[in-house]
């Protein structure tokens, strides 16, 4: 995403080192050691991918921003990175034991979020969990809203129901946790 290229150097100064970490580690805890976890929209890798790598999981990073991936490479030099689009995950089917996506899906329109769900579902193994952040608004429209980070305009979109979106793509929404003012975490699982 071009906008993240514009803020890649500034981004680490605005982010804490704990947001999403507990949730990602809870997702991974039941998985076998060295499980493969796809970080969709990984950004610079800090703090979530970093925590998963430090806990012994094999993280594969996917992001469309070259600038953010440059930072990821410096932060986690041993983790594989792929520059690509979440709507067309460039991996073989069933390659991952789990997937996470923090702070990315809501930048995609509703139609593009559906494409991302289909793509992530395809690369997950049966029964694999997918933890993501997003926004649900029952009467959400396609216009979305805009906001700025470090003077750069970003678009944000909500969907009416992640439960329905997940079900359309072979997943079941199993839990929702709201951290007010921070994020809403949605946990889904690919059907077995």
C-alpha positions in Angstrom: 0.0 0.0 0.0 1.6 3.2 -1.2 0.4 5.2 1.9 2.5 3.0 4.2 5.5 3.5 2.1 5.1 7.2 2.8 5.1 6.7 6.6 7.4 3.7 6.9 10.1 5.6 8.7 7.7 7.4 11.0 5.5 4.4 11.8 7.7 2.9 14.6 7.6 6.1 16.5 3.8 6.0 16.8 3.4 2.4 17.8 3.7 0.7 21.1 5.4 -2.6 21.7 2.5 -4.5 23.1 -0.7 -4.0 21.0 -1.8 -7.3 19.7 1.0 -9.3 21.2 -1.1 -11.1 23.9 -3.8 -11.9 21.4 -1.3 -13.3 18.8 0.5 -15.4 21.4 -2.8 -16.8 22.7 -3.7 -17.8 19.1 -0.4 -19.6 18.6 -0.2 -21.2 22.1 -2.2 -24.4 21.2 -0.2 -24.9 17.9 2.8 -27.3 17.8 6.2 -25.8 18.1 7.6 -24.3 14.9 4.2 -24.0 13.3 4.0 -21.7 10.2 2.1 -18.5 10.8 1.3 -16.1 8.0 1.3 -12.4 9.0 -1.0 -10.7 6.5 -0.1 -7.0 6.3 2.9 -7.5 8.6 4.1 -3.9 8.5 7.5 -3.6 10.1 7.0 -6.8 12.1 7.0 -5.1 15.5 5.6 -6.1 17.9 3.4 -9.0 16.7 5.6 -11.0 14.3 8.6 -10.3 16.6 6.8 -11.8 19.6 5.8 -14.9 17.5 9.3 -15.4 16.2 10.7 -15.0 19.7 8.2 -17.7 20.9 9.6 -20.1 18.3 7.0 -19.9 15.6 8.0 -19.7 11.9 6.4 -16.5 10.7 6.1 -15.7 7.0 5.5 -12.0 6.4 3.3 -10.6 3.6 2.9 -6.9 2.9 2.4 -4.7 -0.2 4.5 -1.9 1.2 8.2 -2.1 0.2 9.0 0.5 2.8 7.5 -1.5 5.6 9.1 -4.7 4.4 12.5 -2.9 4.5 11.9 -2.2 8.2 10.6 -5.7 8.8 13.8 -7.1 7.2 15.9 -5.0 9.6 13.8 -5.9 12.6 13.6 -9.7 11.9 16.4 -10.5 9.5 15.8 -14.3 9.7 12.0 -14.3 8.9 11.0 -14.8 5.3 9.2 -11.8 3.7 7.1 -11.6 0.6 5.9 -8.5 -1.1 2.4 -9.2 -2.2 -1.3 -8.5 -2.0 -3.5 -10.1 0.6 -6.3 -10.4 -1.9 -4.1 -12.8 -3.9 -1.8 -14.6 -1.3 1.1 -15.9 -3.4 1.3 -19.3 -1.5 0.2 -22.8 -2.2 -3.1 -24.0 -0.6 -3.0 -25.3 2.9 0.5 -24.0 3.6 -0.1 -22.4 7.0 -1.0 -23.5 10.5 -2.5 -20.1 11.3 -2.7 -16.5 10.1 -2.9 -13.1 11.7 -3.7 -9.7 10.3 -3.4 -6.7 12.6 -4.5 -3.3 11.4 -4.8 -4.1 7.7 -8.1 -5.5 6.6 -10.0 -2.3 7.4 -8.0 -0.5 4.8 -9.7 -2.7 2.1 -13.1 -2.1 0.7 -15.8 -4.6 1.6 -15.4 -6.4 -1.7 -11.6 -6.5 -1.3 -12.0 -7.8 2.3 -14.0 -10.6 0.8 -11.2 -11.3 -1.6 -8.6 -11.3 1.2 -10.7 -13.7 3.2 -11.0 -16.1 0.3 -7.2 -15.9 -0.3 -6.3 -16.4 3.4 -8.8 -19.3 3.7 -7.2 -21.0 0.7 -3.7 -20.9 2.2 -4.7 -22.2 5.7 -4.8 -25.8 6.7 -8.2 -27.2 7.7 -9.0 -26.2 11.3 -6.3 -23.4 11.3 -7.1 -20.2 13.1 -7.1 -16.7 11.6 -6.9 -13.8 14.0 -7.6 -10.3 12.6 -8.6 -6.8 13.5 -11.4 -5.0 11.8 -14.6 -3.0 12.1 -18.2 -4.1 12.0 -21.0 -1.6 11.4 -24.3 -3.1 10.6 -25.3 -0.5 8.0 -21.8 0.0 6.7 -21.6 1.5 3.2 -19.0 1.2 0.5 -17.8 4.8 0.9 -15.9 4.2 4.2 -14.2 7.0 6.0 -10.8 8.7 5.8 -8.3 9.5 8.4 -4.6 10.6 8.5 -1.4 9.2 10.0 1.6 11.6 9.9 -0.2 13.8 7.4 -1.0 10.9 5.0 -4.6 10.1 4.2 -5.8 6.6 4.7 -9.1 4.9 3.9 -11.0 2.8 6.4 -13.9 0.4 5.7 -16.2 -1.6 7.9 -18.2 -4.7 7.0 -21.8 -5.4 8.3 -20.8 -8.9 9.7 -17.5 -10.7 9.9 -19.5 -13.8 10.9 -21.2 -13.9 7.5 -18.0 -12.9 5.6 -16.0 -15.7 7.3 -18.8 -18.3 6.6 -18.8 -17.3 2.9 -15.2 -18.3 2.7 -15.1 -21.6 4.6 -14.4 -20.2 8.1 -16.3 -19.8 11.3 -16.1 -16.8 13.5 -15.5 -18.2 17.0 -14.7 -15.2 19.2 -14.7 -11.4 19.3 -12.7 -9.4 21.8 -12.9 -5.7 22.0 -10.0 -3.6 23.5 -11.7 -0.2 23.6 -9.8 2.5 21.9 -7.2 0.0 20.6 -8.8 -2.7 18.4 -11.4 -5.3 18.0 -10.0 -8.8 17.6 -11.9 -11.4 15.6 -10.9 -15.0 15.8 -12.1 -17.3 13.0 -11.2 -20.9 12.2 -11.1 -22.6 8.8 -13.6 -25.4 8.5 -12.1 -28.9 8.9 
